[in-house]
């Protein structure tokens, strides 16, 4: 029997020729071929400043599935109840929900502008029931 080892994207697969007519069989685990997992969300990582008030949104990491590890400072940390990044075609969106005294479910709904390297959108101040247009610029 003929055995050939082939390396595919770091996985080793064994192809065996066997049987009366030399039929080939392929033995490969489902994890042998990695799926494309680059969501592009890494561009959101960094410290973002809202110039109109000095508020800082620090995005530490974004998982491929969109879960965001972030901190919001005003100037002290304000609890983030949830933060999620999503993609709509080429548009990256970010939702950040705050839960703390004075911030009972206030949210940022932002869109990443790649050309300007900024986040813009709306801040809903739940305690007042009002929305405001906001922009965050990347801190260098």
matplotlib code that plots the C-alpha trace (Angstrom):
import matplotlib.pyplot as plt

x = [0.0, 1.2, 1.1, 1.8, 1.9, 0.7, 1.0, -2.0, -2.0, -0.1, -2.1, -0.9, -3.1, -2.5, -3.6, -3.7, -4.1, -5.7, -8.3, -8.3, -8.5, -6.2, -9.0, -7.8, -9.2, -8.6, -8.4, -8.7, -10.1, -12.5, -10.0, -7.3, -8.3, -8.6, -11.5, -10.9, -11.4, -10.1, -13.1, -11.1, -12.4, -8.7, -8.9, -11.2, -8.6, -7.1, -8.0, -10.7, -11.4, -14.7, -13.4, -16.6, -16.3, -13.0, -14.6, -12.4, -13.4, -10.6, -11.1, -8.7, -9.7, -12.5, -13.0, -13.8, -17.4, -17.7, -17.4, -15.6, -13.3, -13.6, -13.3, -15.2, -13.7, -15.5, -12.8, -13.2, -14.3, -18.0, -19.3, -19.9, -22.8, -22.1, -20.1, -20.5, -19.0, -20.9, -20.3, -22.8, -20.9, -17.9, -19.3, -18.2, -20.6, -20.0, -22.7, -21.6, -24.1, -23.3, -24.8, -23.9, -25.5, -26.4, -26.0, -29.0, -28.7, -27.2, -25.8, -23.3, -24.2, -21.2, -19.9, -16.2, -15.1, -11.9, -10.9, -11.1, -10.1, -12.9, -16.0, -19.2, -22.8, -25.3, -25.1, -28.4, -28.5, -31.1, -31.6, -32.6, -34.2, -32.2, -29.8, -26.8, -24.5, -21.0, -17.5, -14.6, -11.1, -8.2, -5.7, -2.1]
y = [0.0, 3.5, 6.2, 9.9, 12.6, 16.0, 19.2, 21.5, 24.8, 23.3, 20.1, 16.8, 14.6, 11.0, 9.9, 6.2, 4.5, 1.1, -1.3, -3.3, -0.3, 2.0, 4.1, 6.9, 7.8, 11.0, 11.0, 14.5, 15.8, 18.7, 21.0, 20.3, 23.1, 26.4, 28.7, 32.4, 34.1, 37.6, 39.8, 43.0, 44.1, 44.6, 48.1, 49.0, 48.3, 51.4, 54.4, 56.6, 60.2, 62.0, 65.5, 67.3, 66.0, 64.2, 60.8, 57.9, 54.5, 52.0, 49.0, 46.3, 43.5, 42.3, 38.6, 37.3, 36.7, 40.4, 40.3, 43.4, 43.9, 47.6, 50.3, 53.6, 56.5, 59.7, 60.4, 57.4, 54.0, 53.6, 50.0, 48.6, 46.1, 44.9, 45.7, 44.1, 44.7, 43.7, 43.8, 44.8, 44.1, 46.4, 48.6, 47.9, 48.8, 49.0, 49.0, 49.9, 49.8, 51.5, 50.5, 52.6, 55.3, 58.1, 55.7, 53.3, 51.6, 54.5, 53.4, 54.3, 53.1, 53.8, 53.2, 52.9, 55.3, 53.7, 56.8, 59.1, 56.4, 57.5, 56.2, 58.2, 57.8, 58.4, 58.4, 57.7, 59.2, 56.9, 59.0, 62.0, 60.0, 62.0, 61.1, 63.1, 62.8, 61.9, 61.3, 59.5, 60.1, 57.7, 58.9, 58.7]
z = [0.0, -0.9, 1.8, 1.1, 3.7, 2.6, 4.8, 4.4, 6.4, 9.3, 9.4, 8.3, 6.2, 5.2, 1.8, 1.1, -2.1, -1.6, -2.8, -6.0, -8.3, -6.3, -5.0, -2.8, 0.5, 2.5, 6.3, 7.7, 10.9, 10.7, 12.4, 9.9, 7.6, 9.5, 8.7, 7.8, 11.2, 10.4, 11.1, 10.7, 14.2, 15.3, 13.8, 16.6, 19.3, 21.0, 23.0, 21.6, 22.8, 22.6, 22.2, 23.3, 26.9, 27.4, 27.7, 26.7, 25.3, 25.5, 23.3, 24.5, 22.2, 19.9, 19.4, 15.9, 17.1, 18.0, 21.8, 23.0, 26.0, 26.7, 29.4, 29.5, 31.5, 32.5, 33.9, 36.2, 35.0, 34.3, 34.2, 30.7, 30.8, 27.3, 24.2, 20.8, 17.4, 14.3, 10.6, 7.9, 4.6, 4.9, 7.7, 11.3, 14.0, 17.8, 20.5, 24.1, 26.9, 30.2, 33.6, 36.6, 38.7, 36.3, 33.3, 33.6, 30.2, 28.3, 25.0, 22.3, 18.8, 16.7, 13.2, 12.3, 9.5, 8.1, 6.0, 9.0, 11.5, 13.9, 15.5, 15.0, 15.8, 18.7, 22.4, 24.1, 27.6, 29.2, 32.4, 30.3, 27.5, 24.9, 22.0, 21.0, 17.9, 19.0, 17.5, 19.0, 17.6, 18.1, 20.7, 19.4]

ax = plt.figure().add_subplot(projection="3d")
ax.plot(x, y, z, "-o")
ax.set_aspect("equal")
plt.show()
